[in-house]
Amino acid sequence: MLTGIEEVDWASLGHAYGPADDVPELLRGLASADPAERETALDGMYGAVHHQGDVYDSTLACIPFLLELVADPDVQDRGCIVELLTSIGGIELDDDDEELDELGSDDEEFIPAANYAMAAAAIAAGADVFLGLVSDPDPEVRLAAPCALASLHPEPARVLSLLRERLTVERDTEVRLALVASVGRIALRHASLRTETVDWLGWLARAAHDPGLRLAALAQRARCAPADIPDDVVPWVTGLLEEIRTSANRPAAPGAERAATPTLIGQVRELLEEHAAGRPAPWTEELLRTLHAALDDRVDDRIALIVAQLRSPDWGQRSDAIWLCGGLIRVWRGRYEEVVRLVGAQLQDPEPRLREAATSFLERLFELGAPAADALASRLSGGPGAGTPGITAGPGAVGPGAGSGPGVGSGPASGSDPAAPNPGHAFVGRSGRDGALLALARAGDTRAVPLLARALEEPEVRRELLYAMDGLGPSAAMLAPLLRRRLAEVELDEWLYDRAAPLLYALAAVRGGQALPEVLRVLRGAPANRRDWVREAALRTLAAFGPAAREAVPDMRRLLAAESAAVATTAAKALWAAEGDRGDVLPALERWLRPGASGSDWCAAAQALGEIGPAAAGAAPALRPGLVSRDLWVRVRSAAALWRVSGEASASLPVLLAAWEENRHARVDIAECLAEMGPAASGAQLVILTELTRRRRHNAREDGSGSHDIHLDEKLLTLCRAALARMERGAF
């Protein structure tokens, strides 16, 4: 076995972490009789030799040996090796031959692209080894082989026939589903086989005896022909799910016990096993995910399907529905009231995984979570698994001794809002009640206030709870004394920003002016480490206090001359809020509106002037050059500020409308200004109407999401409706 492995000069090859002289040991580990050693070796292959999907020269050198291991029936866990080969060879370059021709050999992208192409060719040349694996005695091998054949074998028609033939004799449910999925993959990759395959999948979706197989065929048919999904897809799928539930009425048998290994592969395996435990048909989740992707913008159908799942007696189907709806609501606008209400009902279910899924979903909804508010309040008053809300630990918590390590809680990028919630903060060990309290507070439900007070009495509190206080209105004022006490306990050390910033944000939200001495203590005692961030956060809080912060006026005046534009402009806003005297404020802001100023500095000054409003009309000439800046955000901030200080719509509106089309992420700020303009923004009516008729969220992206994405899009819609209403009122 592994003949010739010593003849390769591995030390001259490389992988993600340097010379590849450790690769022979990894390859031998894949063939070990010890399951832990095999898993450790596989983890090493993914971690170094195929790191994050990359293909190195050492990866290419491994391919013949990996194919040899796959062909040897004495090697265990060959299914994992088949998956590794599929990943190595399955990276598809669009028009890869043309791409390589266009790249010069000195181009830094040439070698990676060439490696991907060579890997695909090398594995395709040996892909006949996968043909025999579809009937291998090991079900894990049979599970992995169809995808490898569909992705890598150079004769798709031959593979298609083999997979369809194999389906007639295969008895393992998950392998049968893998066969159908691979048939769909071939149809997607090879247009010449698509029509025939779509017809076959349609036949299978209606003729197969097994409801799981029918659902798999329907999902793949939808994936291959999304424009031809039948109108009755919701009752069809709902009926299949009920058949699956009633026919698979006992939990899946546990697999063979495998010793835990301290590897990422091992952790993922254990999480997947935990997720599937106790569920008779866990594979329905992936089938429904495929179907939802095919349905795409058929939002009403997708909502109807999710509602039906949420009413299922099977907790697993209800859990799947929640996770699927998370992806739906993040991307598409729609009527989600019934969905949210049904998700809220899951908070009282005895299954902890279902409660966790429901809580995680509701946390991100903000105002859309209102239909679940009663369920959240009930959960917090003593549902299953109840504990004290707010008790947390780790870098997501704030307390006198809760410090963040290096790199955690590092402040915002230049020009961003340091007081805004940071979705990048990790949170360790949060309870379901803690998440339920966050969801209730973000929904703006005042029943969260006394519970937040209890949380603030604990040694540590989750920082997101502090950032959620800005939507609770006057009732949250009772939290000010507790916030004041916590801020007084914060040490003035190098971790001051991490500990104090969330508390300062919360004090600003509840207008806790009685905490002025504690805020001044932080402002004056800020250490060198991130001093400007601390000062800016404290000044924002002082600005929220308004005239109640007059005692801090000398500090504000001193910081008008700060070298940091963020600090100086925030000091100007605080001084204006405290005194209403523009004598020192306007010159302090205008000094940042000069040729050569950075975009973030200009934006900070323009935004401050806009908040001052007509009293800053004298700064209008200084703002005008920003209207023609190359920086889009400078243009947006300048145009909005110019309107707010001078009421000149003719100069501002064209700039705002152009930026609306240029950058969708600027639309919330622009819509806020348009709503203020009212009839003066009538030229934006078509733009607003178009936005309100769009189904896709303005900030939806395929590569991930932020915790506030849904909230920001809903805010945009609210502002657009307000702008339109004001325009229409002005027309009469």
Beta strands, then each sheet from edge to edge (+ up, - down):
strand 1: 14-15
strand 2: 18-19
strand 3: 397-398
strand 4: 461-462
sheet 1: 1+ 2-
sheet 2: 3+ 4-
end
